[in-house]
Amino acid sequence: MTRRIRVLRGESPGSAARDTALSRLLLTAVLRGDATECLRIWRPCDAFAFSALDRTRIGFEGAVRAAREAGFEPFLRLTGGHAAVYTDATAAFAWTVPAPEPHRGIRERFDVLAELVAASLRDLGIDAHVGPVAGEYCPGAHSVNARGRVKLMGVGRGGGRTRPRGQTYWAQLFGWARLYARYAQHTG
C-alpha cells in the first residue's frame, strides 16, 4: 500500500487565531475521514502560544497582557505542554495522522517524528540528536538537540473530539535557522 501525505506549506494566514483555526480544520478533516495524512509546514507570525494548562494557572491574564505589550499575539494552542514563543524565525510544522486507535503507538510515532527531524537537520550539517538536554525548557525524551547542548525541537500531541479515528502530532522547530547560525559560529 502506498502512503500518501498531503503537504501544505507557506506563510502564516495572518494571525495566530487563523493559524490555529486552519490547524483545527485539518485535524477535524482527518478525524472525520474526509482527508488523508497531512504535513503542514509554515512560518508563523509573532505569537505567544499558551496551553490549556497555562490558562488555569494564577497570573494567566497578566501573562497574556505581557505578551501583547511585547508585540506577540497570545493564543491557545491545540497541544499541551507549556507556553512557547513563535517568531518569523520559527519553522513550524504539524503532522496530522489518522490512527484507528490513537493512544496505541504514540511513543513509536514520536520516535519516528523526532528521528525524521534530527536526520533532516543532520543533512543540513547540524550535529542533531534525539534526547533531552540538561535544563531544557519543556523537557522530553523526544526533544531534538544540537550536540546534546541546545534544544531545537520538541514533540507534542493534540487530538480532537469528533471521533476517535485520528490523532495529530505537532512539533515546532523553534527558530532553528537562527540557532544554526549561532551553532555554526561556535563550531568553526
C-alpha positions in Angstrom: 0.0 0.0 0.0 1.3 3.4 -1.0 1.4 6.1 1.7 0.0 9.4 0.5 0.8 12.5 2.5 -0.7 15.8 1.6 1.9 18.6 2.1 0.9 22.2 2.7 3.5 24.9 3.1 3.7 28.7 3.3 3.4 31.7 5.5 1.0 32.1 8.4 -2.5 33.0 7.3 -2.1 36.4 9.1 -2.7 35.8 12.7 -2.3 33.1 15.4 -6.0 32.7 15.6 -6.3 32.0 11.9 -3.3 29.7 12.1 -4.9 27.7 14.9 -8.2 27.6 13.1 -6.5 26.2 10.0 -4.7 23.5 12.0 -8.0 22.6 13.7 -9.8 22.4 10.4 -7.1 20.0 9.1 -7.3 17.9 12.2 -11.1 17.7 12.1 -11.0 16.7 8.4 -8.6 13.8 9.2 -10.6 12.8 12.3 -13.7 12.5 10.2 -12.0 10.6 7.4 -12.5 13.5 5.0 -8.8 14.0 4.4 -5.6 11.8 4.3 -2.5 12.2 6.3 -1.3 15.8 6.1 2.0 17.6 6.8 1.7 21.3 7.2 4.9 23.4 7.2 4.7 27.2 7.8 6.3 30.3 9.2 4.1 31.6 12.0 3.6 35.2 12.9 5.0 36.6 16.1 2.8 34.9 18.7 2.8 33.5 22.2 1.2 30.1 22.4 -0.4 29.2 25.7 -1.7 25.7 26.5 -5.0 24.8 28.2 -2.9 24.1 31.3 -1.4 27.6 31.2 -4.9 29.0 31.1 -5.7 27.5 34.5 -2.7 29.0 36.3 -2.6 32.0 38.5 -1.3 35.0 36.6 -2.5 33.8 33.2 -4.3 37.2 32.4 -1.1 39.1 33.3 1.0 36.8 31.0 -1.5 37.4 28.2 -1.2 41.2 28.7 2.6 41.0 28.9 2.7 39.0 25.6 0.6 41.7 23.9 2.7 44.5 25.3 5.8 42.8 23.9 4.3 42.6 20.4 3.2 38.9 20.5 -0.3 37.8 19.7 -1.4 35.5 22.5 -3.4 32.4 21.6 -4.3 28.9 22.9 -2.6 26.2 21.0 -4.0 22.8 20.3 -1.3 20.8 22.1 -0.4 20.6 25.7 2.8 21.4 27.3 3.9 24.9 28.4 3.8 28.4 26.8 6.0 28.8 23.7 7.1 31.8 21.7 6.7 31.8 17.9 8.5 34.3 15.7 9.0 34.7 11.9 12.3 32.8 12.5 10.4 29.7 13.6 9.8 26.9 11.2 6.6 25.2 12.5 5.0 22.0 11.3 2.1 19.9 12.1 1.8 16.2 11.0 -1.8 15.0 11.2 -2.1 11.3 11.1 -5.2 9.1 11.0 -5.0 6.5 13.7 -7.8 4.0 14.4 -6.6 3.6 18.0 -4.9 7.0 18.7 -3.4 6.0 22.0 -1.6 3.0 20.7 1.8 3.6 19.1 2.2 7.1 20.4 5.7 6.5 21.6 6.6 4.9 18.2 5.2 7.8 16.3 7.1 10.3 18.5 10.2 8.3 17.8 9.7 8.4 14.1 8.9 12.2 14.0 11.9 13.1 16.2 14.3 11.0 14.2 13.0 12.4 10.9 13.6 15.9 12.1 17.1 15.0 13.5 18.1 13.3 10.3 16.9 16.3 8.2 18.9 18.7 10.4 22.0 16.4 10.0 21.5 16.6 6.2 21.8 20.4 6.7 25.1 20.0 8.6 23.8 20.2 12.2 25.0 17.7 14.7 21.4 16.8 15.7 20.4 14.1 18.2 17.2 12.9 19.8 17.1 13.1 23.6 16.7 15.5 26.5 19.1 18.4 27.2 20.0 19.3 30.7 18.0 22.2 31.9 15.9 22.4 28.7 12.6 24.1 28.5 9.7 21.6 28.5 11.9 18.5 28.8 11.2 15.4 26.9 12.8 12.2 25.6 11.8 13.2 22.0 13.5 16.6 22.0 15.8 17.2 19.1 19.0 18.9 20.1 22.3 20.2 18.7 25.3 18.4 20.2 23.3 17.5 23.3 23.5 21.1 24.4 20.7 23.2 22.7 17.1 22.1 22.2 16.0 22.7 18.7 12.6 21.0 18.7 10.0 19.4 20.9 7.2 17.0 20.0 3.7 17.5 21.3 0.4 15.8 20.7 -3.1 17.2 20.2 -6.3 15.5 19.4 -9.9 16.1 18.7 -13.3 15.1 19.9 -15.0 14.5 16.6 -14.5 10.7 16.6 -11.5 8.7 17.9 -10.4 7.8 14.4 -7.4 10.1 14.2 -4.6 11.7 16.2 -2.5 14.6 15.3 1.1 15.1 16.2 2.5 18.6 16.4 6.1 19.7 16.6 7.6 23.1 16.4 11.1 23.6 15.3 11.8 26.8 17.3 14.0 29.3 15.4 16.3 26.6 14.0 17.7 28.9 11.3 18.9 31.4 13.9 20.1 28.6 16.2 22.0 27.1 13.3 23.8 30.3 12.7 24.9 30.5 16.3 25.8 26.9 16.3 28.0 27.3 13.2 29.8 30.2 14.7 30.8 28.2 17.8 31.9 25.1 16.0 34.0 26.6 13.2 
